[in-house]
């Protein structure tokens, strides 16, 4: 939806929520961002085989590439906020926020 509507807030919210869940489950931020980058690669691979997407490489890069980049940034920011909150309250890193 983010690419279709050109509204990055949809994907930003998704990535924030995903990061909170995965952090609480003990996943590293790098594991989450790696999966987002794999999603990017899969989307590009599928689009590269779609005749209707021919000639849209620049637009795909601008929309999809930017969405993934912003999503990875949101994951990192969410993990950092979680680490700061955990340290500030003496909780162990990876514990869910309440």
C-alpha positions in Angstrom: 0.0 0.0 0.0 2.9 2.4 0.7 4.1 2.2 -2.9 0.6 2.3 -4.4 -0.5 5.3 -2.3 2.9 6.9 -2.0 2.2 7.3 1.7 5.2 6.1 3.7 3.4 6.3 7.0 1.7 3.0 6.4 5.0 1.1 6.1 6.6 3.1 8.8 3.9 2.1 11.2 4.2 -1.5 10.1 8.0 -1.5 10.7 7.6 0.1 14.1 5.1 -2.5 15.2 7.2 -5.3 13.7 10.3 -4.0 15.5 8.5 -3.9 18.8 7.2 -7.5 18.4 10.5 -8.9 17.2 12.5 -7.0 19.9 10.2 -8.5 22.6 10.8 -11.9 21.1 14.5 -11.5 21.4 15.4 -10.9 17.7 18.2 -8.5 16.8 17.5 -5.4 14.8 19.9 -6.6 12.2 17.8 -9.8 11.7 14.7 -7.7 11.1 16.4 -5.3 8.7 18.0 -8.2 6.8 14.5 -9.6 6.3 13.2 -6.3 5.0 16.1 -6.1 2.5 15.2 -9.7 1.4 11.7 -8.5 0.9 13.1 -5.7 -1.3 15.1 -8.2 -3.3 12.1 -10.5 -3.8 9.9 -7.6 -5.0 12.5 -6.4 -7.4 13.0 -10.0 -8.8 9.3 -10.4 -9.4 9.0 -6.9 -10.9 12.0 -7.5 -13.2 10.1 -10.4 -14.7 6.9 -8.5 -15.2 6.6 -7.0 -18.7 4.3 -4.3 -17.4 7.1 -3.0 -15.1 9.5 -2.7 -18.0 11.0 0.8 -18.1 9.9 1.6 -14.6 13.2 0.8 -12.9 13.8 4.4 -11.7 10.3 4.6 -10.3 10.6 1.2 -8.6 13.9 2.4 -7.1 12.4 5.7 -5.9 9.3 4.1 -4.4 10.2 0.6 -3.3 13.9 1.3 -2.4 13.0 4.4 -0.4 10.2 2.6 1.5 12.6 -0.2 2.5 15.2 2.3 3.5 12.8 4.2 5.7 11.5 1.0 7.1 14.9 -0.2 8.1 15.5 3.2 9.7 12.3 2.9 11.7 13.3 -0.6 12.9 16.7 0.8 14.1 15.0 3.7 15.8 12.5 1.5 17.5 15.2 -0.9 18.8 17.2 2.1 20.1 14.2 3.5 21.9 13.6 0.0 23.4 17.2 -0.3 24.5 17.1 3.2 26.1 13.9 2.4 27.9 15.3 -0.9 29.1 18.5 0.6 30.4 16.7 3.5 32.0 14.4 1.2 33.9 17.1 -1.4 34.7 15.4 -4.1 32.6 17.2 -6.5 30.5 17.5 -5.7 26.8 15.0 -7.8 24.8 12.3 -7.6 27.5 8.9 -6.4 26.3 7.9 -2.8 27.0 4.8 -2.5 29.1 
